[in-house]
Every structure is written in C-alpha cells, then in structure tokens.
Amino acid sequence: QVQLVESGGGLVQPGGSLRLSCAASVTFFSRYHMGWYRQAPGKERERVARMSNTGTTFYTDSVKGRFFISRDNAKNTVTLQMNSLTPEDTAVYYCYAQGIVTANEYWGQGTQVTVSS
C-alpha cells in the first residue's frame, strides 16, 4: 500500500510562488511515476505535471514555464515548484503515484492552493 502526504499549500498573492511537497511511504519509490493533479471548484480534476520513473516530464500547457516538478528518489519525495501564480491556479492539488509494473494508482489527500489578493 502506498501512502502519499502533501504539504505546502496555502494562500498566496497573484504573481507569488509556492512549493508543494509530497512524501511517499513506499519501498521502491523509483518504481513509480509521480505527478500532481488539481481540481478547482466545479471543474474536473486535471493533470498538472508528471515525472516518470526515468525523469521524463510532462506539463499541462497552462503551467509550462511556471511550474516545475522534481523528485528525490533517496528521500521518496516529489516536489512541485509553482511560480507566477494566478487566480486560475486556485485548486486542491493532489499528489499521484502510479506503479510502473502494476499500473496501480494512488492519491494523496490533497492540499489547498488559493491565489488571491
């Protein structure tokens, strides 16, 4: 069983930055693709960023050049650095893991990010 715990959400002004972290309790962290999703009120959950177990990254168009995903396989953590935040980035952000062998999916409990002046 994989447990994911996010931290780092909060309230930030437009143009500001936040850093989200996700700690994974898993034996072989390097055998998981990791990512971040978000869900805004009244909208479907969308994939924001993803990093494969080999380091390949994906970003949804709206965050390219502003958000950066990284992972530390030694510490079992994945981080999302979010810069130049706008009110449209307001959402609950979820950490996500997918096993490379089983393709099982796991989700964190979510952390609220609010961008407002």
Buried (B, 14 or more C-beta within 10 A) or exposed (E): EBEBBBBBBEEBEEEBEBEBBBBBEBEEBEBBBBBBBBBBEEEEBEBBBBBBBEEEEBBBEEBEEBBBBBBEBEEBBBBBBBBEBEEEBBBBBBBBBBBEEEEEEBBBEBBEBBBEE
